[in-house]
């Protein structure tokens, strides 16, 4: 008898929970304003890598291959991609300058060298995009001999 009573109470509780649950409200978007983020965190990658020759005594000693991207809080990814030729021009110039000043010699991935490289590339991006929040993303970087 106790077992039957327990089953009836459990069944009654389940039925009550099912029938007394709140009706889900339909949200079709009417009357709801789309929220626009204050900080638009957009990221874009360049299609092709950058190849920088590293010279030693006037001869090509090695090449540095970099794959770069851009992050920005103010400029949309589509705008960054549409300005890729302009950005690549300035970034290539900055990379060549960095290489000619010895930035890719020796331990070129140490913190000081990477900070100088990022600073140069960030300046190009911020100037050409007119966006002080634009930052370079170094996706990958490798030095190849010869």
DSSP file (Angstrom, degrees, kcal/mol; ACC not computed):
  #  RESIDUE AA STRUCTURE BP1 BP2  ACC     N-H-->O    O-->H-N    N-H-->O    O-->H-N    TCO  KAPPA ALPHA  PHI   PSI    X-CA   Y-CA   Z-CA
    1    1 A X     >        0   0    0      0, 0.0     4,-2.1     0, 0.0     5,-0.1   0.000 360.0 360.0 360.0 -40.3    0.0    0.0    0.0
    2    2 A X  H  >  +     0   0    0      1,-0.2     4,-2.2     2,-0.2     5,-0.2   0.876 360.0  53.4 -64.4 -37.9    2.8    2.4    0.8
    3    3 A X  H  > S+     0   0    0      2,-0.2     4,-2.1     1,-0.2    -1,-0.2   0.897 108.7  48.6 -64.8 -40.4    4.5    1.7   -2.5
    4    4 A X  H  > S+     0   0    0      1,-0.2     4,-2.3     2,-0.2    -1,-0.2   0.895 110.7  51.5 -65.4 -40.1    1.2    2.6   -4.4
    5    5 A X  H  X S+     0   0    0     -4,-2.1     4,-2.3     2,-0.2    -2,-0.2   0.890 109.3  49.8 -64.6 -40.1    0.9    5.8   -2.4
    6    6 A X  H  X S+     0   0    0     -4,-2.2     4,-2.6     2,-0.2     5,-0.2   0.913 111.2  49.0 -65.2 -43.1    4.5    6.8   -3.2
    7    7 A X  H  X S+     0   0    0     -4,-2.1     4,-2.6     1,-0.2    -2,-0.2   0.904 111.9  49.0 -63.7 -41.8    3.9    6.2   -6.9
    8    8 A X  H  X S+     0   0    0     -4,-2.3     4,-2.4     2,-0.2    -2,-0.2   0.901 112.6  47.3 -65.1 -41.2    0.6    8.2   -6.9
    9    9 A X  H  X S+     0   0    0     -4,-2.3     4,-2.3     2,-0.2    -2,-0.2   0.931 114.2  46.9 -66.0 -44.6    2.3   11.1   -5.1
   10   10 A X  H  X S+     0   0    0     -4,-2.6     4,-2.2     1,-0.2    -2,-0.2   0.921 114.3  47.5 -63.3 -43.6    5.3   11.1   -7.5
   11   11 A X  H  X S+     0   0    0     -4,-2.6     4,-2.4    -5,-0.2    -1,-0.2   0.889 111.6  50.5 -63.9 -39.9    2.9   10.9  -10.5
   12   12 A X  H  X S+     0   0    0     -4,-2.4     4,-2.4     2,-0.2    -2,-0.2   0.885 110.2  49.8 -66.1 -38.8    0.8   13.7   -9.1
   13   13 A X  H  X S+     0   0    0     -4,-2.3     4,-2.3     2,-0.2    -2,-0.2   0.899 111.5  48.5 -65.9 -40.8    3.8   15.9   -8.6
   14   14 A X  H  X S+     0   0    0     -4,-2.2     4,-2.1     2,-0.2    -2,-0.2   0.924 112.9  47.6 -64.4 -44.7    5.0   15.3  -12.1
   15   15 A X  H  X S+     0   0    0     -4,-2.4     4,-2.6     2,-0.2     5,-0.2   0.906 111.5  50.6 -63.7 -42.0    1.6   16.0  -13.6
   16   16 A X  H  X S+     0   0    0     -4,-2.4     4,-2.1     1,-0.2    -1,-0.2   0.912 110.6  49.6 -63.0 -42.2    1.3   19.2  -11.5
   17   17 A X  H  < S+     0   0    0     -4,-2.3     4,-0.4     1,-0.2    -1,-0.2   0.882 112.7  47.8 -62.6 -38.6    4.7   20.4  -12.7
   18   18 A X  H >< S+     0   0    0     -4,-2.1     3,-0.6     1,-0.2    -2,-0.2   0.932 117.8  38.7 -68.3 -46.7    3.9   19.7  -16.3
   19   19 A X  H 3< S+     0   0    0     -4,-2.6    -2,-0.2     1,-0.2    -1,-0.2   0.743 117.5  48.6 -79.4 -23.6    0.5   21.4  -16.3
   20   20 A X  T 3< S+     0   0    0     -4,-2.1    -1,-0.2    -5,-0.2    -2,-0.2   0.343  79.3 121.6-100.3   6.8    1.4   24.4  -14.1
   21   21 A X  S <  S-     0   0    0     -3,-0.6     3,-0.1    -4,-0.4    -3,-0.0  -0.389  73.4 -96.6 -68.1 149.3    4.6   25.4  -15.9
   22   22 A X        -     0   0    0      1,-0.1     2,-0.4    -2,-0.0    -1,-0.1  -0.326  39.0-106.4 -67.5 148.9    4.7   29.0  -17.2
   23   23 A X        -     0   0    0      1,-0.1     2,-0.1    -3,-0.1    -1,-0.1  -0.604  38.1-115.1 -74.4 127.2    3.7   29.5  -20.8
   24   24 A X        -     0   0    0     -2,-0.4     2,-0.3     1,-0.1    -1,-0.1  -0.422  29.4-124.4 -65.5 136.2    6.9   30.4  -22.8
   25   25 A X        -     0   0    0     -2,-0.1     2,-0.4     1,-0.0    -1,-0.1  -0.643  18.9-125.5 -84.9 137.6    6.7   33.9  -24.2
   26   26 A X        -     0   0    0     -2,-0.3     2,-0.6     1,-0.0     3,-0.1  -0.677  20.6-164.9 -82.9 128.5    7.1   34.3  -27.9
   27   27 A X        +     0   0    0     -2,-0.4    -1,-0.0     1,-0.1    -2,-0.0  -0.866  20.5 162.5-117.7  96.4    9.9   36.7  -28.9
   28   28 A X        -     0   0    0     -2,-0.6    -1,-0.1     2,-0.1     3,-0.1   0.345  62.1-105.6 -95.0   6.8    9.6   37.6  -32.5
   29   29 A X  S >  S+     0   0    0      1,-0.3     3,-1.6    -3,-0.1     2,-0.3   0.355  72.1 143.7  89.5  -6.4   11.8   40.7  -32.2
   30   30 A X  T 3  S+     0   0    0      1,-0.3    -1,-0.3     3,-0.0    -2,-0.1  -0.506  75.3   7.7 -69.8 129.7    9.0   43.2  -32.3
   31   31 A X  T 3  S+     0   0    0     -2,-0.3     2,-0.5     1,-0.2    -1,-0.3   0.525 101.4 118.3  80.3   5.1    9.7   46.1  -30.0
   32   32 A X    <   -     0   0    0     -3,-1.6     2,-0.3     3,-0.0    -1,-0.2  -0.918  57.5-141.3-107.9 125.2   13.2   44.9  -29.3
   33   33 A X        -     0   0    0     -2,-0.5     2,-0.3    -3,-0.1    -3,-0.0  -0.654  23.0-115.1 -83.1 136.9   16.1   47.2  -30.2
   34   34 A X        -     0   0    0     -2,-0.3     2,-0.4     1,-0.1    -1,-0.1  -0.542  31.2-127.0 -69.6 131.0   19.2   45.5  -31.6
   35   35 A X        -     0   0    0     -2,-0.3     2,-0.6     1,-0.0    -1,-0.1  -0.671  17.8-155.2 -84.2 132.9   22.0   46.1  -29.2
   36   36 A X        -     0   0    0     -2,-0.4     4,-0.0     4,-0.0     2,-0.0  -0.930  21.8-121.7-106.7 122.3   25.1   47.5  -30.8
   37   37 A X        -     0   0    0     -2,-0.6     3,-0.2     1,-0.1     0, 0.0  -0.360   7.9-141.8 -65.4 141.2   28.3   46.8  -28.9
   38   38 A X  S    S+     0   0    0      1,-0.2     2,-0.7    -2,-0.0    -1,-0.1   0.920  96.4  44.4 -67.3 -42.7   30.3   49.8  -27.8
   39   39 A X  S    S-     0   0    0      2,-0.0     2,-1.1    -3,-0.0    -1,-0.2  -0.891  77.9-157.8-106.4 106.3   33.5   48.1  -28.5
   40   40 A X        -     0   0    0     33,-1.7     2,-1.3    -2,-0.7    35,-0.2  -0.717   7.9-159.4 -82.6  98.7   33.4   46.3  -31.9
   41   41 A X        +     0   0    0     -2,-1.1     2,-0.4    33,-0.1    32,-0.2  -0.671  22.0 172.2 -83.7  94.4   36.1   43.7  -31.6
   42   42 A X  E     -A   72   0A   0     30,-2.9    30,-2.3    -2,-1.3     2,-0.4  -0.825  14.6-168.2-108.3 147.2   36.8   42.9  -35.2
   43   43 A X  E     +A   71   0A   0     -2,-0.4     2,-0.3    28,-0.2    28,-0.2  -0.994   5.9 178.6-133.3 137.0   39.6   40.8  -36.5
   44   44 A X  E     -A   70   0A   0     26,-2.5    26,-3.2    -2,-0.4     2,-0.4  -0.997  13.8-149.9-138.9 143.2   40.8   40.3  -40.1
   45   45 A X  E     -A   69   0A   0     -2,-0.3    24,-0.2    24,-0.3     2,-0.2  -0.884  23.5-116.2-111.5 144.2   43.7   38.3  -41.5
   46   46 A X        -     0   0    0     22,-2.2    35,-0.0    -2,-0.4    22,-0.0  -0.551  21.5-131.1 -75.3 144.3   45.7   39.2  -44.6
   47   47 A X  S    S+     0   0    0     -2,-0.2     2,-0.3    34,-0.1    -1,-0.1   0.899  86.1  33.6 -63.8 -42.7   45.2   36.7  -47.4
   48   48 A X  S    S-     0   0    0      1,-0.1    20,-0.3    -3,-0.0    -2,-0.1  -0.752  84.4-110.3-116.5 160.1   48.9   36.2  -48.2
   49   49 A X        -     0   0    0     -2,-0.3     2,-0.4    18,-0.1    18,-0.2  -0.260  27.6-115.0 -80.1 171.9   52.1   36.3  -46.0
   50   50 A X  E     -B   66   0A   0     16,-3.3    16,-2.7    -2,-0.1     2,-0.5  -0.926  22.6-158.7-108.2 133.1   54.8   38.9  -46.0
   51   51 A X  E     -B   65   0A   0     -2,-0.4     2,-0.5    14,-0.2    14,-0.2  -0.966   9.3-173.7-116.8 121.9   58.3   37.8  -47.1
   52   52 A X  E     -B   64   0A   0     12,-2.9    12,-2.7    -2,-0.5     2,-0.2  -0.958  17.4-139.3-118.9 118.3   61.1   40.0  -45.9
   53   53 A X  E     -B   63   0A   0     -2,-0.5     2,-0.6    10,-0.2    10,-0.2  -0.565  12.7-147.5 -74.0 138.9   64.7   39.5  -47.2
   54   54 A X  E     -B   62   0A   0      8,-3.4     7,-3.2    -2,-0.2     8,-1.6  -0.940  16.3-154.0-108.4 119.2   67.4   39.8  -44.5
   55   55 A X  E     -B   60   0A   0     -2,-0.6     2,-0.4     5,-0.2     5,-0.2  -0.682  16.5-178.4 -97.9 145.7   70.6   41.2  -45.8
   56   56 A X  E >  S-B   59   0A   0      3,-2.9     3,-1.5    -2,-0.3    -2,-0.0  -0.948  78.8 -11.8-141.2 120.2   74.1   40.6  -44.5
   57   57 A X  T 3  S-     0   0    0     -2,-0.4     3,-0.1     1,-0.3    -1,-0.0   0.866 129.3 -55.8  56.0  39.7   77.0   42.4  -46.2
   58   58 A X  T 3  S+     0   0    0      1,-0.2     2,-0.3     0, 0.0    -1,-0.3   0.461 119.0 105.6  77.5   1.1   74.8   43.3  -49.1
   59   59 A X  E <  S-B   56   0A   0     -3,-1.5    -3,-2.9    -5,-0.0     2,-0.6  -0.851  82.4-103.3-113.4 149.0   73.8   39.7  -49.8
   60   60 A X  E     +B   55   0A   0     -2,-0.3    -5,-0.2    -5,-0.2     3,-0.1  -0.603  41.1 173.8 -70.6 117.0   70.5   38.0  -49.0
   61   61 A X  E     -     0   0A   0     -7,-3.2    85,-2.5    -2,-0.6     2,-0.3   0.809  60.0 -26.1 -94.1 -38.4   71.3   35.9  -45.9
   62   62 A X  E     -BC  54 145A   0     -8,-1.6    -8,-3.4    83,-0.3     2,-0.4  -0.944  57.0-117.8-161.0 178.5   67.8   34.7  -45.1
   63   63 A X  E     -BC  53 144A   0     81,-2.7    81,-3.6    -2,-0.3     2,-0.5  -0.980  13.5-148.8-128.4 143.7   64.1   35.4  -45.4
   64   64 A X  E     -BC  52 143A   0    -12,-2.7   -12,-2.9    -2,-0.4     2,-0.5  -0.964  12.2-160.8-110.8 128.6   61.5   36.1  -42.7
   65   65 A X  E     -BC  51 142A   0     77,-3.1    77,-2.1    -2,-0.5     2,-0.4  -0.943  12.6-177.9-111.8 124.5   58.0   34.9  -43.6
   66   66 A X  E     -BC  50 141A   0    -16,-2.7   -16,-3.3    -2,-0.5     2,-0.5  -0.956  20.3-158.6-124.9 140.5   55.2   36.5  -41.5
   67   67 A X  E     - C   0 140A   0     73,-2.6    72,-2.0    -2,-0.4    73,-1.5  -0.986  28.5-174.9-114.2 121.3   51.4   35.9  -41.5
   68   68 A X  E     - C   0 138A   0     -2,-0.5   -22,-2.2   -20,-0.3     2,-0.3  -0.766  15.9-177.8-120.9 158.8   49.7   38.9  -40.0
   69   69 A X  E     -AC  45 137A   0     68,-2.2    68,-2.8    -2,-0.3     2,-0.4  -0.843  19.7-126.3-140.5 179.0   46.2   40.0  -39.0
   70   70 A X  E     -AC  44 136A   0    -26,-3.2   -26,-2.5    -2,-0.3     2,-0.4  -0.995  12.7-166.5-134.0 136.7   44.6   43.1  -37.6
   71   71 A X  E     +AC  43 135A   0     64,-2.5    64,-2.6    -2,-0.4     2,-0.3  -0.959  16.3 170.5-119.1 146.1   42.4   43.6  -34.6
   72   72 A X  E     -A   42   0A   0    -30,-2.3   -30,-2.9    -2,-0.4    62,-0.1  -0.996  35.0-156.1-153.4 146.4   40.4   46.8  -34.0
   73   73 A X  S    S+     0   0    0     -2,-0.3   -33,-1.7   -32,-0.2    -1,-0.1   0.583 100.7  30.8 -93.5 -14.2   37.7   48.1  -31.7
   74   74 A X  S    S+     0   0    0    -35,-0.1     2,-0.5     1,-0.1   -33,-0.1   0.660 105.5  69.3-119.1 -22.7   36.5   50.8  -34.2
   75   75 A X  S    S-     0   0    0    -35,-0.2   -33,-0.2   -33,-0.1    -3,-0.1  -0.876  76.5-126.7-108.1 130.1   37.1   49.5  -37.7
   76   76 A X     >  -     0   0    0     -2,-0.5     4,-2.0     1,-0.1     3,-0.4  -0.339  21.5-116.7 -71.3 152.7   35.0   46.6  -39.1
   77   77 A X  H  > S+     0   0    0      1,-0.2     4,-2.5     2,-0.2     5,-0.2   0.846 114.2  56.6 -57.9 -37.7   36.8   43.6  -40.6
   78   78 A X  H  > S+     0   0    0      1,-0.2     4,-2.1     2,-0.2    -1,-0.2   0.872 107.1  49.1 -63.8 -37.0   35.3   44.3  -44.1
   79   79 A X  H  > S+     0   0    0     -3,-0.4     4,-1.3     2,-0.2    -1,-0.2   0.906 110.3  51.0 -68.4 -41.5   36.8   47.8  -44.1
   80   80 A X  H >< S+     0   0    0     -4,-2.0     3,-0.5     1,-0.2    -2,-0.2   0.938 111.9  46.9 -60.5 -46.9   40.2   46.4  -43.1
   81   81 A X  H >< S+     0   0    0     -4,-2.5     3,-1.5     1,-0.2     4,-0.2   0.877 108.2  55.4 -64.6 -37.9   40.1   43.8  -45.9
   82   82 A X  H 3< S+     0   0    0     -4,-2.1     3,-0.3     1,-0.3    -1,-0.2   0.772 110.9  46.0 -67.0 -23.8   39.0   46.5  -48.4
   83   83 A X  T <X S+     0   0    0     -4,-1.3     4,-2.5    -3,-0.5     3,-0.3   0.216  78.4 116.2 -99.8  13.9   42.1   48.5  -47.5
   84   84 A X  H <> S+     0   0    0     -3,-1.5     4,-3.4     1,-0.2     5,-0.3   0.883  71.7  52.6 -53.8 -46.2   44.5   45.6  -47.6
   85   85 A X  H  > S+     0   0    0     -3,-0.3     4,-2.0    -4,-0.2    -1,-0.2   0.922 112.6  45.5 -58.4 -42.3   46.6   46.9  -50.5
   86   86 A X  H  > S+     0   0    0     -3,-0.3     4,-1.7     2,-0.2    -1,-0.2   0.911 116.4  45.6 -64.7 -42.8   47.1   50.2  -48.7
   87   87 A X  H  X S+     0   0    0     -4,-2.5     4,-2.7     1,-0.2     5,-0.2   0.908 110.8  52.6 -68.1 -42.2   47.9   48.5  -45.4
   88   88 A X  H  X S+     0   0    0     -4,-3.4     4,-2.8    -5,-0.2     5,-0.2   0.889 106.2  55.3 -61.4 -38.9   50.2   45.9  -47.0
   89   89 A X  H  X S+     0   0    0     -4,-2.0     4,-1.9    -5,-0.3    -1,-0.2   0.953 113.5  39.3 -58.6 -51.5   52.2   48.7  -48.7
   90   90 A X  H  X S+     0   0    0     -4,-1.7     4,-2.2     1,-0.2    -2,-0.2   0.878 116.7  50.1 -68.0 -37.8   52.9   50.4  -45.4
   91   91 A X  H  X S+     0   0    0     -4,-2.7     4,-2.5     2,-0.2    -1,-0.2   0.877 108.8  52.1 -70.5 -36.4   53.5   47.2  -43.5
   92   92 A X  H  X S+     0   0    0     -4,-2.8     4,-2.6    -5,-0.2     5,-0.2   0.925 110.1  49.3 -63.1 -43.5   55.9   45.9  -46.1
   93   93 A X  H  X S+     0   0    0     -4,-1.9     4,-2.3    -5,-0.2    -2,-0.2   0.921 112.2  47.8 -60.4 -44.3   57.9   49.2  -45.8
   94   94 A X  H  X S+     0   0    0     -4,-2.2     4,-2.5     2,-0.2    -2,-0.2   0.883 111.7  50.4 -64.9 -38.5   57.9   48.9  -42.0
   95   95 A X  H  X S+     0   0    0     -4,-2.5     4,-2.4     2,-0.2    -2,-0.2   0.902 110.5  48.9 -66.9 -40.9   59.0   45.2  -42.2
   96   96 A X  H  X S+     0   0    0     -4,-2.6     4,-2.6     2,-0.2    -2,-0.2   0.911 112.4  48.8 -64.2 -41.5   61.9   46.1  -44.6
   97   97 A X  H  X S+     0   0    0     -4,-2.3     4,-1.5     2,-0.2    -2,-0.2   0.923 110.5  50.7 -63.1 -44.2   63.0   48.9  -42.3
   98   98 A X  H  <>S+     0   0    0     -4,-2.5     5,-2.7     1,-0.2     6,-0.3   0.910 112.7  47.1 -59.7 -42.7   62.8   46.6  -39.3
   99   99 A X  H ><5S+     0   0    0     -4,-2.4     3,-1.6     1,-0.2     5,-0.3   0.895 109.3  52.4 -66.7 -40.7   65.0   44.1  -41.1
  100  100 A X  H 3<5S+     0   0    0     -4,-2.6    -1,-0.2     1,-0.3    -2,-0.2   0.742 106.2  55.4 -69.6 -21.6   67.5   46.6  -42.3
  101  101 A X  T 3<5S-     0   0    0     -4,-1.5    -1,-0.3    -5,-0.2    -2,-0.2   0.298 126.2-100.4 -91.3   9.4   68.0   47.8  -38.7
  102  102 A X  T X 5S+     0   0    0     -3,-1.6     3,-1.5    -5,-0.1    -3,-0.2   0.608  80.1 136.7  87.1  12.4   68.8   44.3  -37.6
  103  103 A X  T 3 <S+     0   0    0     -5,-2.7    -4,-0.2     1,-0.3    14,-0.1   0.721  75.5  44.4 -66.8 -20.8   65.4   43.5  -36.2
  104  104 A X  T 3  S+     0   0    0     -5,-0.3    -1,-0.3    -6,-0.3     4,-0.2   0.237  93.2 104.2-107.2  13.0   65.5   40.0  -37.7
  105  105 A X  S <  S-     0   0    0     -3,-1.5    -4,-0.0     2,-0.1     0, 0.0  -0.579  84.7 -17.8 -88.7 155.9   69.1   39.1  -36.8
  106  106 A X  S    S+     0   0    0     -2,-0.2     2,-1.9     1,-0.2     3,-0.1  -0.186 134.6   5.2  57.3-135.2   70.0   36.8  -33.9
  107  107 A X  S >  S+     0   0    0      1,-0.2     3,-1.4     2,-0.1     6,-0.2  -0.567  75.3 168.4 -82.6  78.3   67.3   36.1  -31.4
  108  108 A X  T 3   +     0   0    0     -2,-1.9    -1,-0.2     1,-0.3    -2,-0.1   0.545  66.8  61.6 -75.7  -6.3   64.6   38.0  -33.3
  109  109 A X  T 3  S+     0   0    0     -3,-0.1    -1,-0.3     4,-0.1    -2,-0.1   0.275  74.3 121.8-102.2  11.6   61.8   36.7  -31.2
  110  110 A X  S <> S-     0   0    0     -3,-1.4     4,-2.5     1,-0.1     5,-0.2  -0.296  78.5-104.0 -69.6 163.6   63.0   38.2  -27.9
  111  111 A X  H  > S+     0   0    0      1,-0.2     4,-2.2     2,-0.2     5,-0.2   0.866 117.4  49.8 -59.3 -42.1   60.6   40.5  -26.1
  112  112 A X  H  > S+     0   0    0      2,-0.2     4,-2.1     1,-0.2    -1,-0.2   0.924 113.1  45.6 -66.4 -44.1   62.4   43.7  -27.0
  113  113 A X  H  > S+     0   0    0     -6,-0.2     4,-2.3     1,-0.2    -2,-0.2   0.907 113.9  49.0 -66.0 -41.7   62.6   42.9  -30.7
  114  114 A X  H  X S+     0   0    0     -4,-2.5     4,-2.8     2,-0.2     5,-0.2   0.880 109.5  52.9 -65.3 -37.4   59.0   41.8  -30.9
  115  115 A X  H  X S+     0   0    0     -4,-2.2     4,-2.4    -5,-0.2    -2,-0.2   0.914 110.0  47.9 -64.3 -42.5   57.9   45.0  -29.1
  116  116 A X  H  X S+     0   0    0     -4,-2.1     4,-2.3     2,-0.2    -2,-0.2   0.916 113.0  48.8 -63.6 -42.2   59.7   47.2  -31.6
  117  117 A X  H  X S+     0   0    0     -4,-2.3     4,-2.4     2,-0.2     5,-0.2   0.940 112.7  46.5 -63.3 -47.7   58.2   45.2  -34.5
  118  118 A X  H  X S+     0   0    0     -4,-2.8     4,-3.1     1,-0.2    18,-0.3   0.898 110.8  53.7 -61.1 -40.5   54.7   45.5  -33.1
  119  119 A X  H  X S+     0   0    0     -4,-2.4     4,-2.0    -5,-0.2    -1,-0.2   0.923 110.5  46.3 -61.6 -44.7   55.2   49.2  -32.4
  120  120 A X  H  X S+     0   0    0     -4,-2.3     4,-1.6     2,-0.2    -2,-0.2   0.931 116.7  43.5 -63.0 -46.2   56.2   49.9  -36.1
  121  121 A X  H  X S+     0   0    0     -4,-2.4     4,-2.3     1,-0.2    -2,-0.2   0.880 111.6  53.6 -70.7 -37.5   53.4   47.8  -37.5
  122  122 A X  H  X S+     0   0    0     -4,-3.1     4,-3.0    -5,-0.2     5,-0.2   0.904 106.4  53.7 -61.3 -40.8   50.8   49.3  -35.1
  123  123 A X  H  X S+     0   0    0     -4,-2.0     4,-2.2    -5,-0.2     5,-0.2   0.909 108.7  48.9 -61.5 -42.6   51.8   52.8  -36.1
  124  124 A X  H  X S+     0   0    0     -4,-1.6     4,-2.8     2,-0.2     5,-0.3   0.946 114.2  45.5 -60.9 -48.6   51.2   51.9  -39.8
  125  125 A X  H  X S+     0   0    0     -4,-2.3     4,-2.3     1,-0.2     6,-0.3   0.926 113.5  48.3 -62.2 -45.9   47.8   50.4  -39.1
  126  126 A X  H  X>S+     0   0    0     -4,-3.0     5,-1.4     8,-0.2     4,-0.6   0.872 115.8  44.8 -64.7 -37.0   46.7   53.3  -36.9
  127  127 A X  H  <5S+     0   0    0     -4,-2.2     3,-0.2    -5,-0.2    -2,-0.2   0.939 117.5  41.7 -71.9 -47.6   47.8   55.9  -39.4
  128  128 A X  H  <5S+     0   0    0     -4,-2.8    -2,-0.2     1,-0.2    -3,-0.2   0.762 122.6  38.8 -77.1 -24.7   46.4   54.3  -42.5
  129  129 A X  H  <5S-     0   0    0     -4,-2.3    -1,-0.2    -5,-0.3    -2,-0.2   0.525 100.1-132.2 -95.9  -7.2   43.1   53.2  -40.9
  130  130 A X  T  <5 +     0   0    0     -4,-0.6     2,-0.4    -5,-0.2    -3,-0.2   0.938  68.3 125.6  51.4  49.7   42.7   56.4  -38.9
  131  131 A X    > < -     0   0    0     -5,-1.4     3,-1.5    -6,-0.3    -1,-0.2  -0.906  50.3-164.1-142.4 105.9   42.0   54.2  -35.9
  132  132 A X  T 3  S+     0   0    0     -2,-0.4    -6,-0.1     1,-0.3    -1,-0.1   0.619  90.8  60.1 -68.6 -10.2   44.0   54.4  -32.7
  133  133 A X  T 3  S+     0   0    0     -7,-0.1    -1,-0.3     2,-0.0     2,-0.2   0.521  76.0 116.2 -93.6  -5.0   42.7   51.0  -31.5
  134  134 A X    <   +     0   0    0     -3,-1.5     2,-0.3   -62,-0.1    -8,-0.2  -0.440  41.5 178.4 -69.3 132.9   44.1   49.1  -34.5
  135  135 A X  E     -C   71   0A   0    -64,-2.6   -64,-2.5    -2,-0.2     2,-0.2  -0.975  27.7-116.2-135.1 147.2   46.7   46.5  -33.5
  136  136 A X  E     -C   70   0A   0     -2,-0.3     2,-0.5   -18,-0.3   -66,-0.2  -0.581  19.4-151.9 -80.7 145.1   48.8   44.0  -35.5
  137  137 A X  E     -C   69   0A   0    -68,-2.8   -68,-2.2    -2,-0.2     2,-1.1  -0.980   5.6-150.9-115.3 117.8   48.3   40.3  -34.8
  138  138 A X  E     +C   68   0A   0     -2,-0.5   -70,-0.2   -70,-0.2     3,-0.1  -0.774  19.4 176.2 -90.5 101.2   51.4   38.2  -35.5
  139  139 A X  E     -     0   0A   0    -72,-2.0     2,-0.3    -2,-1.1    -1,-0.2   0.928  65.1 -15.6 -74.7 -47.1   49.8   34.9  -36.5
  140  140 A X  E     -C   67   0A   0    -73,-1.5   -73,-2.6    -3,-0.2     2,-0.3  -0.985  58.5-173.2-156.0 155.2   53.1   33.2  -37.4
  141  141 A X  E     +C   66   0A   0     -2,-0.3     2,-0.3   -75,-0.2   -75,-0.2  -0.974   8.5 170.1-152.4 133.2   56.7   34.1  -38.1
  142  142 A X  E     -C   65   0A   0    -77,-2.1   -77,-3.1    -2,-0.3     2,-0.5  -0.998  23.7-141.2-146.1 145.3   59.6   32.0  -39.3
  143  143 A X  E     -C   64   0A   0     -2,-0.3     2,-0.5   -79,-0.2   -79,-0.3  -0.922  18.2-164.6-107.1 131.5   63.1   32.8  -40.6
  144  144 A X  E     -C   63   0A   0    -81,-3.6   -81,-2.7    -2,-0.5    -2,-0.0  -0.962  19.6-121.6-119.0 129.5   64.4   30.6  -43.4
  145  145 A X  E      C   62   0A   0     -2,-0.5   -83,-0.3   -83,-0.2   -84,-0.1  -0.317 360.0 360.0 -67.7 147.9   68.1   30.5  -44.3
  146  146 A X              0   0    0    -85,-2.5   -84,-0.3    -2,-0.0    -1,-0.2   0.406 360.0 360.0  72.9 360.0   69.4   31.4  -47.8
